[in-house]
Amino acid sequence: MAGLAPGYRFTEHLVQLGDITFGQVDGAGVHWHCESPDGWEGPETRQDQSQREADHGAWPAPAYLAERVVTLAGKVFAPSRAAADAAFEQLLSAAALTDTVLTVTETIPKQLTVRRSGKPLVKRLTATALEYSLQVTAVDPRRYATVEQYDTARLPITTGGLTPPLTPPLVSNAVTASGEITAANAGTFETRPVFVIDGPADRPEIVTQMPNGSVRFLTYSQSLYAGDQLVIDVDAKTCMLNGNVSRRRFLAVPSGWPVIPAKSAVTVQFRAAFYNSGANLTMRWRSAWM
């Protein structure tokens, strides 16, 4: 393997954790080998079943995914002792104590947000060869697309139209801005969007039309002024004003939090008590896989 050019790949599915890309030769000539990430294929399942009394079997209960634990293991070969020492330190810092993105370059690249969850095991085999095992955990078990999608909508309005006196034949030039967003999830598991409302907007409302025909409402009972920004995170179930003030108590969720089901799309409508041309809704989401 000596003399392989930087960027040479040992596998089609590269794995990136922090500033290390496993499965190829880096710019310093270090060969980063990694076995298939253990745990990437799926997390454990949580399900509390109740045994049937005086009968066979158990009563079914809802099943949920647990946190996803991933272990990266393999060997590192460096062109010099100094490069091996630098690689040693890179391994220790790659599995950080803070949120770090773990990416696997499949046909559709996917990522997890992980943190160190075990002692890093790094062993010196020779002066220029290392063996390692890193364990990280994603509290959100979904594997997300690396590309975040987004779209925007303003409040609906109709402009133009017919004005008297009217003379046949009548031709209307009315133009309607729908105030709608269509959001699709190409993955195999439901995903949860983030909504950002920029004021001014009086009692803004987000209406989500689900694929089964049901409708879910997010209604904010207060007014947003020019310069205000309200961020609604469906996964965290938070409602933050201007980045630091919780306004969750003013957000009504009467029919449940909206999600984008697997391999489906939803239609989102932006409304408010009164029209204001400056009001704007931005929706952000990523396709998600189990």
Salt bridges, closest charged atoms under 4 A:
ASP55 OD2 - ARG52 NH1 3.73
ASP85 OD1 - ARG124 NH1 2.90
ASP99 OD1 - ARG115 NE 2.76
GLU106 OE1 - LYS110 NZ 2.85
GLU106 OE1 - ARG143 NH1 3.81
GLU131 OE2 - LYS75 NZ 3.49
ASP140 OD1 - ARG142 NH1 3.00
GLU148 OE2 - ARG284 NE 3.49
GLU190 OE2 - ARG142 NH2 3.84
GLU190 OE2 - ARG192 NE 3.51
ASP202 OD2 - ARG203 NH2 3.25
GLU205 OE1 - ARG271 NH1 3.87
ASP235 OD1 - ARG142 NH1 3.97
ASP235 OD1 - ARG192 NH1 2.91
